[in-house]
């Protein structure tokens, strides 16, 4: 439930937009006891996850004003108050932006005055309504859990799932109704990163976004991943690669292709990978003579541990490992979690992905029997 509340208030990612003008004005109003002279910092995300400081002003009578040149891109800006926890986010676009919050609750900031900030505020208002529904259930859920009232717990869990689905529908509909909003690109990115909707639905949302929003970093990162996914989709030719084998000699994928080939991304430190290895050994021993080939691509950072795991688990197939860049091949295949497997036909075309256990054996049997 807590995770839902956090995600519905949207963790803001860096975005970009092409609008260029001279400056913007940000009028800030801080409620609560904030001493005159307290520093207010304006910051944004820099390169390599760094923080870039933009400007600094001071508080007078609970107010502060930034009159700051507009950036070339519409990356979100963040306002920090000295010695006060939290920050306030807004979009630095041309015009006068009004910002108001209590010093003890910066997350409940209200922002208005320019189109992007108005749309962002509309989204936050809708998200809060969903969050409030979850909060209203929390106390009852905790009481039922403490009392071990399983029937009530189950009913409340079902209700929470319904609210989660409502929250997802709200976000999807917001994007569809506000294709010009930069926040819509951020929402789409979050839905994508958290696997809340499938790839087809993500493509649909990306396609309706305005050209300006498609230029933002949030959306550009989605498009980049989608393009990579096309390169490793079922029916695509598997990306070719060459990497050092157990003897440190170059080994190419094209040189190990069998009638069926499994490209297995794994590591010695990966417990699910090691748990799957006995099944891989069983399948390999059963179908090796019928044309099965396996090439293990290691993401280990220690060559000795890699070799020891191969020996301990009895992995008698091809192996490659690039100590200088363990992600080299993984990047080609857009692998972000392991174990990950790709099943190829004799021409190196991907015919299945991420099959394990009985499903893997059944697929190999289907192809080679």
C-alpha positions in Angstrom: 0.0 0.0 0.0 2.8 2.4 0.9 4.5 1.7 -2.5 1.2 2.5 -4.3 1.0 5.9 -2.5 4.6 6.7 -3.5 4.2 5.7 -7.1 0.8 7.5 -7.5 2.5 10.8 -6.5 5.0 10.1 -9.3 8.7 10.0 -8.8 9.8 12.7 -11.2 12.4 11.8 -13.8 14.5 14.2 -15.8 12.9 15.4 -19.0 13.7 17.7 -21.8 11.7 20.0 -24.1 12.8 22.3 -26.8 11.2 25.6 -25.9 13.7 28.5 -25.4 12.8 31.9 -24.0 14.5 34.4 -21.8 13.4 33.8 -18.2 10.7 32.7 -15.8 9.6 34.1 -12.5 8.9 31.8 -9.5 6.9 33.3 -6.6 7.2 31.1 -3.6 5.1 31.3 -0.4 6.1 29.4 2.6 3.7 28.9 5.5 5.0 28.2 8.9 7.8 29.8 10.8 10.6 30.3 8.3 13.2 32.9 9.4 14.1 35.8 7.2 17.4 35.2 5.5 16.8 31.5 5.2 18.4 30.3 1.9 16.4 28.8 -0.9 18.2 26.8 -3.5 17.2 26.1 -7.1 18.6 22.9 -8.5 18.2 20.4 -11.3 19.6 17.1 -12.4 23.0 17.2 -13.9 25.0 14.7 -15.9 25.7 11.2 -14.5 23.1 11.6 -11.7 24.8 14.7 -10.3 23.0 17.7 -8.9 23.3 21.0 -10.7 22.8 24.2 -8.7 21.0 26.9 -10.6 20.3 29.9 -8.3 20.0 30.9 -4.6 17.8 33.5 -3.0 16.6 34.2 0.6 13.3 34.2 2.4 11.7 37.4 3.5 8.3 37.4 5.3 7.7 33.8 4.3 8.2 34.6 0.6 11.0 34.1 -2.0 11.3 35.0 -5.6 13.4 33.5 -8.4 13.8 35.5 -11.6 15.9 33.0 -13.6 17.0 32.5 -17.2 15.1 29.7 -18.8 17.0 26.6 -19.6 17.3 25.2 -23.1 15.5 22.1 -22.0 12.5 21.7 -19.8 14.1 19.6 -17.2 12.3 19.7 -13.9 13.7 22.1 -11.3 13.6 21.5 -7.6 13.4 24.0 -4.8 15.2 23.2 -1.5 14.8 25.2 1.7 17.9 25.3 3.9 17.5 23.0 7.0 14.1 21.9 5.9 13.5 18.3 4.7 12.1 17.6 1.2 11.9 19.7 -1.9 9.3 21.1 -4.4 9.3 20.3 -8.1 8.1 22.5 -11.0 8.6 23.0 -14.7 10.8 26.1 -15.6 8.8 27.5 -18.5 8.1 31.0 -19.6 5.7 33.0 -17.4 5.1 33.6 -13.7 4.8 30.4 -11.6 3.1 30.5 -8.2 4.3 28.0 -5.6 2.9 27.6 -2.1 3.6 25.0 0.7 3.9 24.6 4.4 7.5 24.2 5.5 6.7 21.0 7.3 5.0 19.4 4.3 6.8 20.5 1.1 5.5 17.4 -0.7 2.0 19.0 -0.6 3.1 22.0 -2.6 0.6 23.7 -4.9 1.9 25.0 -8.3 0.1 27.1 -10.9 0.6 29.8 -13.5 1.9 28.1 -16.6 0.5 25.4 -18.8 2.9 22.6 -17.9 2.7 23.3 -14.2 -1.1 23.5 -14.3 -1.3 20.1 -16.0 1.1 18.7 -13.5 -1.1 20.0 -10.6 -4.1 18.5 -12.2 -2.4 15.1 -12.2 -1.3 15.4 -8.6 -4.8 16.3 -7.5 -6.2 13.2 -9.2 -3.4 11.0 -7.8 -4.2 12.3 -4.3 -7.8 11.2 -4.6 -6.6 7.6 -5.3 -4.1 7.8 -2.5 -6.7 8.9 0.0 -8.8 5.8 -0.9 -5.8 3.6 0.0 -5.2 5.5 3.2 -8.8 5.0 4.2 -8.3 1.2 4.0 -5.0 1.1 5.8 -6.3 1.3 9.4 -8.9 -1.4 8.8 -6.4 -3.6 7.0 -3.9 -3.3 9.9 -6.6 -4.1 12.5 -7.7 -7.1 10.5 -4.1 -8.3 10.1 -3.4 -7.9 13.9 -6.6 -9.8 14.7 -5.7 -12.5 12.1 -9.1 -12.0 10.5 -8.2 -13.6 7.3 -11.6 -13.1 5.6 -11.4 -9.4 6.2 -7.8 -9.2 5.1 -8.6 -11.0 1.9 -11.6 -8.7 1.2 -9.4 -5.6 1.9 -6.6 -7.0 -0.3 -9.1 -7.4 -3.2 -10.3 -3.8 -2.6 -6.8 -2.5 -2.7 -6.2 -4.3 -6.0 -9.3 -2.6 -7.4 -7.9 0.8 -6.3 -4.6 0.0 -7.8 -6.3 -0.8 -11.1 -8.3 2.4 -10.8 -5.0 4.3 -10.3 -3.5 2.7 -13.4 -6.6 3.6 -15.4 -6.5 7.2 -14.1 -2.8 7.5 -15.2 -3.5 6.0 -18.7 -6.5 8.2 -19.3 -4.6 11.3 -18.1 -1.9 10.6 -20.7 -4.5 10.1 -23.4 -6.3 13.3 -22.4 -3.1 15.4 -22.0 -0.8 14.3 -24.8 0.9 17.8 -24.7 1.9 17.5 -21.0 5.5 16.7 -20.2 4.1 14.9 -17.1 2.3 12.5 -19.4 5.7 11.4 -20.8 6.9 10.8 -17.2 3.7 8.8 -16.4 4.2 6.7 -19.5 7.8 6.1 -18.5 6.8 5.0 -15.0 4.1 2.7 -16.3 6.7 1.2 -18.6 9.5 0.8 -16.0 7.1 -0.9 -13.5 5.6 -3.2 -16.2 2.1 -1.9 -15.3 0.9 -2.1 -18.9 2.2 -4.3 -21.8 4.4 -3.2 -24.6 1.6 -2.8 -27.1 -0.2 -0.4 -24.7 3.1 1.5 -24.1 3.5 1.9 -27.9 -0.1 3.3 -28.1 0.6 5.9 -25.4 4.0 6.9 -26.9 2.4 7.4 -30.3 -0.3 9.8 -29.1 2.2 12.0 -27.3 3.0 15.3 -29.0 6.2 15.7 -30.9 7.5 18.0 -28.2 6.9 15.5 -25.4 8.5 12.8 -27.5 11.7 14.8 -27.3 11.7 14.6 -23.5 14.3 12.3 -21.8 11.5 10.2 -20.2 10.0 9.3 -23.6 13.2 9.1 -25.5 14.4 6.4 -23.0 11.2 4.4 -23.7 11.6 4.7 -27.4 15.3 3.6 -27.2 14.3 0.5 -25.1 11.4 -0.3 -27.5 13.8 -0.2 -30.4 16.2 -2.5 -28.6 13.3 -4.8 -27.9 12.5 -5.0 -31.6 16.0 -6.2 -32.2 15.6 -9.1 -29.8 11.9 -9.9 -30.5 10.8 -13.3 -31.5 11.3 -13.6 -35.3 14.4 -11.3 -35.2 17.9 -12.4 -36.0 19.8 -12.7 -32.8 22.5 -10.0 -32.4 25.9 -11.4 -33.3 28.6 -11.2 -30.7 32.2 -12.4 -30.0 33.6 -12.7 -26.5 36.5 -14.5 -24.7 35.9 -18.2 -23.9 37.2 -20.2 -21.0 40.7 -20.1 -22.5 40.6 -16.4 -23.2 40.1 -17.0 -26.9 37.5 -15.2 -29.0 34.3 -17.2 -29.5 31.5 -16.0 -31.8 27.9 -16.9 -31.6 27.8 -17.9 -35.3 30.5 -20.5 -34.6 28.4 -22.4 -32.0 25.0 -22.4 -33.6 23.4 -25.8 -33.6 20.0 -27.0 -34.9 18.7 -25.2 -31.7 20.9 -22.9 -29.6 20.2 -21.5 -26.2 22.0 -18.2 -25.3 21.9 -18.2 -21.5 22.7 -15.1 -19.5 23.8 -16.0 -16.0 26.3 -15.4 -13.2 27.9 -17.5 -10.4 26.5 -15.1 -7.8 22.9 -15.4 -9.2 21.0 -17.9 -7.0 18.1 -18.4 -9.5 20.6 -19.0 -12.2 22.4 -21.7 -10.2 19.1 -23.2 -9.2 18.2 -23.5 -12.9 21.5 -25.0 -13.9 20.7 -28.7 -13.0 17.7 -28.5 -15.4 19.9 -27.0 -18.1 22.3 -29.8 -17.6 19.5 -32.4 -17.9 18.2 -30.8 -21.1 21.7 -30.5 -22.6 22.6 -34.1 -21.9 19.3 -35.3 -23.4 19.4 -33.3 -26.6 23.1 -32.5 -27.3 23.3 -35.4 -29.8 20.2 -34.2 -31.5 21.7 -30.8 -32.3 21.2 -28.7 -29.1 23.9 -26.1 -28.5 24.2 -23.8 -25.4 26.4 -20.8 -24.9 26.5 -19.3 -21.5 27.2 -15.6 -21.3 28.5 -14.6 -17.8 27.8 -11.4 -16.0 30.3 -12.2 -13.3 32.9 -9.8 -12.1 35.3 -12.4 -10.9 36.8 -14.9 -13.5 37.7 -17.5 -10.8 34.2 -17.6 -9.4 32.8 -17.9 -12.9 35.1 -20.9 -13.7 34.5 -22.5 -10.3 30.7 -22.3 -10.8 31.0 -23.9 -14.3 32.9 -26.8 -12.8 30.7 -27.2 -9.7 27.5 -27.2 -11.7 28.9 -29.4 -14.5 28.1 -27.0 -17.3 29.7 -28.7 -20.2 28.7 -26.3 -23.0 30.2 -23.2 -24.5 31.0 -20.2 -22.2 32.1 -16.6 -22.7 33.0 -13.9 -20.3 34.4 -10.4 -20.9 36.1 -9.3 -17.7 36.7 -5.8 -19.1 33.0 -5.3 -19.9 30.6 -7.9 -18.4 27.7 -6.0 -19.9 28.9 -6.0 -23.4 26.7 -8.8 -24.7 23.9 -8.1 -22.2 23.5 -4.7 -23.7 23.0 -6.1 -27.2 20.2 -8.3 -25.9 18.8 -5.7 -23.6 19.2 -8.0 -20.6 18.5 -6.3 -17.3 17.8 -9.3 -15.1 19.2 -12.8 -15.0 18.7 -15.6 -15.7 17.6 -14.7 -19.2 17.6 -17.1 -22.1 17.1 -16.8 -25.9 16.3 -19.9 -28.0 17.6 -19.7 -31.6 17.0 -21.8 -34.6 19.7 -23.1 -36.9 19.8 -19.7 -38.7 20.2 -17.7 -35.5 16.6 -16.4 -35.5 15.0 -16.0 -32.1 12.1 -18.4 -31.7 11.5 -18.3 -27.9 12.7 -16.4 -24.8 13.1 -16.8 -21.1 11.9 -20.4 -20.8 13.0 -22.3 -17.8 12.4 -25.7 -16.1 9.8 -27.9 -17.7 8.8 -25.2 -20.2 12.4 -25.1 -21.5 12.6 -28.8 -21.8 9.2 -29.1 -23.6 10.2 -26.4 -26.1 13.5 -28.1 -26.9 11.7 -31.4 -27.2 9.2 -29.9 -29.6 12.0 -28.5 -31.8 14.4 -31.5 -31.9 12.2 -34.6 -31.5 
